[in-house]
Amino acid sequence: MTSNKHILLVENLIVNFPDMPTGSSVLRGVSLSLKQREILGIVGESGCGKSVLARSLIRLESPARIISGSILLDGQELTTKSRRELRRLRGRKISLALQDPRSAMDPVFMMGNQLKEVVSISYTGKNGKKQRNADIFRKIHTLLKGVGIASPKERCRQYPHEWSRGMLQRAQLVMVASASPEVLILDEITSALDPTISLQILDFIVRLKKEQNTGIILITHDLSIALEICDRVAVMQKGRIVEMGKIRKIFEQPVHPYTKLIVSYRLSDK
């Protein structure tokens, strides 16, 4: 069950790139809302603006640029925040996991040290004080086991190139979720992963929603993924949200021609 509180409100967001012609935009008046303990799916074909939306919501839009619109995170307007103010919010209030998990890792540091740098920011013990390294690593090992990574102690002594893409994706999820952000944006995180790993990741996402009271935006081109775990879905086409509603209603009673098209593709694949 979702909370009635809207943790994120986006109104008429317009974003373009510097070399785009006047009057054209990659995001054209996008509006959406997200509640606590809700998973909102953003679906659409490649190039429709999903990833630009993800980066814009966390204000990592460069080289794209927000032209107008509002992004309210728990009542705070993000479009007017300074870089310093945004750095304080990222990770703690709002986080983004990218499609390519290697881009989130430093190739010259062991995975354990990279996870420690992130997890230690938010991890405190019962006394409210920052914990010893040994305690932090025990927490990391528990988190890695929770996403299906075996032998976490040994894995923490390895470098990113020694981990598979699926393992790195799960590690990235641990990193972005460790501070229990109010909003978590996941951009095509199951793309190119085998079905077993994808299911583990989807299970982890559902647990995050329930256990951390997190609102989650799941960006995907795969309607089947959205059907699996989303409460609502927004359908994007050419920079616009053309239809939005409860996932079952969108799937069973699509209204917009584009929504009907992607639903028919999904049915024909069954």
C-alpha positions in Angstrom: 0.0 0.0 0.0 1.3 3.4 -0.9 1.3 6.6 1.2 -0.9 9.5 0.2 2.1 11.8 0.5 3.6 13.0 -2.8 7.4 13.0 -2.3 8.1 14.2 -5.9 6.1 16.5 -8.1 7.3 17.5 -11.6 5.3 20.1 -13.5 5.7 21.1 -17.2 9.4 20.2 -17.4 11.0 21.4 -20.6 14.6 20.4 -21.4 16.8 20.8 -24.5 20.4 20.6 -25.7 22.4 23.7 -26.6 22.5 22.9 -30.4 18.8 22.2 -30.7 16.7 24.5 -32.9 14.7 27.2 -31.1 11.3 25.9 -30.1 12.3 22.2 -30.0 13.0 20.2 -26.9 14.0 16.7 -25.8 11.6 16.9 -22.9 8.4 18.8 -23.8 6.2 19.6 -20.8 6.7 16.5 -18.7 4.6 16.3 -15.6 4.5 13.5 -13.1 4.1 12.7 -9.4 5.5 10.0 -7.1 4.3 8.9 -3.7 6.2 7.2 -0.9 6.3 3.4 -1.2 5.3 3.6 -4.8 7.0 2.3 -7.9 6.3 4.5 -11.0 7.4 3.0 -14.3 8.5 5.2 -17.2 8.3 3.2 -20.4 9.0 4.1 -24.0 11.3 3.3 -26.9 15.0 4.3 -27.1 15.4 8.0 -27.8 12.1 9.1 -26.3 13.8 11.1 -23.5 13.7 8.6 -20.6 17.4 8.9 -19.6 17.3 12.7 -20.0 14.4 12.8 -17.7 16.3 10.6 -15.1 19.3 12.9 -15.2 17.2 16.1 -15.1 15.3 15.0 -12.0 18.6 14.7 -10.1 19.9 17.8 -11.8 22.7 16.1 -13.7 21.2 17.3 -17.0 24.5 18.6 -18.6 24.9 19.1 -21.5 21.1 19.2 -21.6 19.5 22.3 -20.0 16.3 22.8 -18.1 14.4 25.6 -19.9 11.4 25.8 -17.6 9.3 23.8 -15.2 9.3 22.7 -11.6 10.9 19.7 -9.7 9.6 19.6 -6.2 11.4 17.1 -3.9 9.6 16.9 -0.5 8.6 20.5 -1.0 12.0 21.7 -2.1 12.4 23.3 -5.6 15.4 21.6 -7.2 15.5 23.7 -10.4 16.7 26.7 -8.4 19.2 24.9 -6.1 22.9 25.7 -6.3 25.5 23.0 -7.0 26.5 22.9 -3.3 22.9 22.5 -2.2 22.3 19.7 -4.8 25.4 17.8 -3.5 23.8 17.7 -0.1 20.6 16.3 -1.4 22.0 13.7 -3.8 22.4 10.3 -2.2 20.6 11.3 0.9 17.3 12.5 -0.5 17.4 11.5 -4.1 19.6 8.9 -5.9 20.2 7.6 -9.5 21.4 4.2 -10.6 22.6 4.1 -14.2 22.2 1.6 -17.0 26.0 0.9 -17.1 27.1 0.1 -13.6 30.8 0.4 -14.5 30.4 4.1 -14.9 29.7 4.4 -11.2 32.9 2.5 -10.2 36.5 3.6 -10.0 38.6 0.9 -11.7 41.7 1.5 -9.5 40.0 0.9 -6.1 38.9 -2.4 -4.6 35.1 -2.8 -4.5 35.0 -3.0 -0.7 36.7 0.4 -0.4 34.3 1.9 -2.9 31.3 0.5 -1.1 32.7 1.6 2.3 33.1 5.2 1.1 29.3 5.3 0.3 27.9 3.1 3.1 29.9 4.8 5.9 28.2 8.2 5.1 24.9 6.9 6.4 25.7 3.9 8.5 25.6 4.4 12.3 25.2 1.9 15.0 22.6 1.9 17.9 24.6 4.6 19.8 24.2 7.0 16.8 27.9 7.3 16.3 29.9 6.4 13.2 31.1 2.9 13.3 34.5 1.2 13.1 35.7 -0.1 9.7 35.1 -3.7 10.8 31.5 -2.9 11.6 31.0 -1.1 8.3 32.4 -4.0 6.3 30.2 -6.4 8.2 27.2 -4.2 7.1 28.5 -4.2 3.5 28.8 -8.0 3.5 25.2 -8.3 4.8 24.0 -5.9 2.1 25.8 -7.8 -0.7 24.4 -11.1 0.5 21.0 -9.6 0.5 21.3 -8.9 -3.3 22.6 -12.5 -4.0 26.4 -11.9 -4.1 28.1 -14.9 -2.6 31.4 -14.8 -0.7 31.1 -11.0 -0.1 34.3 -10.8 2.0 36.4 -12.1 -0.8 34.6 -10.1 -3.4 35.3 -6.9 -1.5 39.0 -7.5 -2.1 38.5 -7.6 -5.9 38.5 -4.7 -8.4 35.5 -3.8 -10.7 36.9 -5.6 -13.7 36.8 -8.8 -11.7 33.0 -8.5 -11.2 30.4 -9.4 -13.7 28.0 -6.7 -15.0 25.2 -8.3 -13.0 27.2 -8.2 -9.8 28.2 -4.6 -10.4 24.6 -3.6 -11.0 23.6 -5.1 -7.7 26.6 -3.4 -6.0 25.5 -0.1 -7.5 22.0 -0.6 -6.1 23.5 -1.2 -2.7 25.4 2.0 -3.0 22.5 4.2 -4.1 20.1 2.6 -1.6 22.4 2.7 1.4 21.4 6.2 2.6 17.7 5.3 2.3 16.9 8.1 -0.1 13.3 9.3 -0.3 13.4 9.0 -4.1 15.4 6.4 -6.1 15.6 6.6 -9.9 16.6 3.5 -11.7 17.6 3.9 -15.4 17.3 0.7 -17.4 19.2 -1.3 -14.7 18.1 -4.7 -15.9 19.1 -4.1 -19.5 21.4 -6.8 -21.0 21.2 -8.9 -17.8 20.2 -12.5 -17.8 16.6 -13.3 -16.5 17.8 -14.8 -13.2 19.9 -11.7 -12.2 17.0 -9.4 -13.4 14.6 -11.2 -11.1 17.0 -10.8 -8.1 17.3 -7.1 -8.8 13.5 -6.7 -9.2 13.0 -8.5 -5.8 15.6 -6.1 -4.2 13.7 -3.1 -5.6 10.4 -4.3 -4.1 12.1 -4.8 -0.8 13.5 -1.3 -0.9 10.0 0.1 -1.4 8.6 -1.8 1.5 11.4 -1.6 4.0 12.8 2.0 3.4 9.5 3.8 2.6 11.2 4.8 -0.7 9.5 6.2 -3.8 11.0 4.6 -6.9 11.0 5.6 -10.6 11.8 2.6 -12.8 12.8 3.6 -16.3 12.6 0.8 -18.8 11.8 0.1 -22.5 10.4 -3.3 -21.4 6.7 -3.2 -20.5 7.0 -6.7 -19.0 9.4 -5.3 -16.3 6.9 -2.6 -15.5 4.1 -5.1 -15.2 6.1 -7.1 -12.8 6.6 -4.6 -10.0 5.2 -1.1 -10.8 2.1 0.4 -9.2 1.6 3.0 -11.9 3.2 3.6 -15.3 3.9 6.7 -17.5 4.2 6.1 -21.2 6.7 8.4 -23.0 6.9 9.2 -26.7 9.1 11.9 -28.3 9.7 13.7 -25.1 6.1 13.7 -23.8 4.2 11.6 -21.4 1.3 10.5 -23.5 -0.5 8.3 -21.0 -0.3 7.6 -17.3 -2.2 5.5 -14.8 -2.4 2.3 -12.8 -0.3 -0.4 -14.5 -3.1 -2.9 -15.0 -5.5 -0.3 -16.4 -2.9 0.9 -18.9 -2.1 -2.6 -19.9 -5.7 -3.8 -20.2 -7.3 -0.6 -21.4 -4.7 1.5 -23.3 -6.1 4.8 -24.7 -3.3 6.5 -26.6 -2.3 4.9 -30.0 1.4 4.6 -29.0 0.4 2.8 -25.7 -1.8 0.5 -27.8 1.2 -0.2 -30.0 3.6 -1.2 -27.3 1.0 -3.2 -25.5 0.3 -5.1 -28.7 4.0 -5.8 -29.2 4.2 -7.2 -25.7 1.2 -9.5 -26.3 2.6 -10.7 -29.6 5.9 -11.7 -27.9 4.0 -14.0 -25.4 
